[in-house]
Amino acid sequence: MGTNVYRQQPAPAELYEQILDFLHRYENHRQTEPSRLRAMIRNEETGSRVGNLTVVNAIQCIGRHEPINGTTIAEKIGLSRAGVTKIGTRLVREGLVKRERMRHNRKEIYYRLTPAGRDVFETHRLLHEHEEERFRTFLGAYSGEQLAFVGEFLRHAGAEFERQHPIAEMEHAR
């Protein structure tokens, strides 16, 4: 991609609209992940069990860290402990996860993937590898300098999102 695309500097309002548009498109893309995952899973019975991103994230977390307890899952994926319990119950019922107690700690419940859960985990990993390869190809059109700028912009934008509390700021402005 040539630098002539960047001839005219966008106004801040236009850039803001472009960023919002990108975020909405990205959110829509992420919401299709469970259906793309189901399409990749050959076993229809297992594929029908992947309902939403939170479930996929829980399976990924368990698969990466098993055996893992509910408190740790909650911390890693940003859910409440009750939310993890609810998802864990669903995943156990659907045969994707099993609960067990460790010999050294009979009180605490740990989660592990079943073979069906491992299939979902591996299929999800392959989906992400494919997506990453597509993204790397997309980025290949940009120079190192352009990529460095985008990286810097994203770091600063992320830090700004973390720093801001829009609702508190709006109430303070009243």
N, C-alpha and C positions, 0 to 999 in steps of 0.2 A: 504494500500500500504506500503510495507516494505521499510526500509531504504536502502536495497541492490540496489535499483534502482539508488541511488545517489552515488554509489561507485566511479565512475570516474567523476572527475570534468570537465565539458565541457570547451573548449577554448572560450575566449570572442567572436571570430568570429562565432563559432558554436552557441553560445547562442544568438547572434545578429540575425542569420538566423532563429533560432527557434522562436524568438519574432516576427520577420517579418512575418513568416509563420502563427503564431497565430493571428496576427492582420489582415492579409488577410482573414483567415478563419472566424474570428469574423465579419469582414465587410460583407462577403458573407452571413453569417447567418443573420445579421441585415437587409440586403437587401431583404431577403425572408419574412420579417415580414408582409408587406402588403398582400402578397398572403396567408400566414398562417392566417392572420386576416380575409381575405375574405372567406377562407374555414370554419372558425368558425361561420360566420354570416349566419344565416338560410335564410334570405331574400336576394335572388340573386340580386334584383334591388338595394338594399342598398349596398350590398357587392361589386358590380362592381364600386362603387364610390371611394373606398379607393385606391388611385393610387400610393402613395409613402410615405416615412417616414416623410417628411416634413408635408404632409397633416395629417398624423396620429398624429404627435407631436402637430400640431395646434389644432386638436380636443381634444387631451388630456389636453392641456393647457387651452382651453376654458372650458372644463368640470370641471376641478379642481378649476377654479377661477371665474366662471361666476357670474355676468356679468363682462366682462373684455374688456378694450379698446385695440385698435390696437397697440398703443405704448407699452403697458405692455406686450402684446403677443410677440412683436418684441424683447423686452428685455429678456423675459423668454426663448425663443427658438432660439435666436441668428439670427434673420432675420432682413432685412431692413424693414422700415415701408411700403415701396412700395410692398415688397414681401408679407407682411401680408395682405395688401389690395387685392393683386391679389389672394391669397389663400382664403381670406374671400369671395371674389366675387364668386369664384368657389364653395365654400362650401354652400353659399346661393343659388346659381343656382341649386345645386344638392340636396337641401332640408335638408342638415345636420346641418346648422347653420342659425340663423336669426339675423338680425341687428336691434337694437332699440336705441332710445334716452331716457335718464333718465329724469325724471321730473325736477330734480335739475340742470341738465346740458344739455340743448337742442342742444348744438353745437356738443358735442362729441358723436361718435357712439360706442355702446357697442355690444358685441357678446354674444349670448346664443346658446346652443344646442337645436335642435328640437328633437322630440321623436326619429326620425331616427338617428340623431347624437348621442343621448344618448345611443342608441343600440350599435353603433360603439364604443363609449367610454367604455361602460360596457364590451363589448366583448374583447376589447383591455386590459382592466384591468384583465380579467380572463386569457387571454393569458400570461400576465406578471406574474400572480400568478403561473400558471403552469410552466413557464420557471424558476421562482425562486425556486420552489419546486424541479425541476430537478437539478438545480445547487446546492441546499443544499444537495441533495442526493450524487451528485458527490463529494462535499467537505467533506462528511462524511468519505471518505477513507483516509483523512489526519489527522495527529495529530495536537493538538493545537499549538505546537511549529512550525510546518511546515506552518500552516495557518498564524501565527503571522509573520513569515518571508515573506510570499507572500504578506501580507498586507503592511508590511514595504517597500518591494521592489516596489509595485505598487504606494505607496505614493511618494517615491523618484523618480520613473520613471516619474510620472505625473508632479511633480515639475520641473524635468529636461526638459520635453517637453515644459512647460510653460516658462522656462527660456531661452531656445534656440530659435534662429531665424536663421535656417539653410541657407536661401537665403542670408541674410545679412552677415553671417559668410563666405559663399563661395565667395561673392563679395569682402569682406575684404581681403581674402587670396590671391586674384589675384594680 
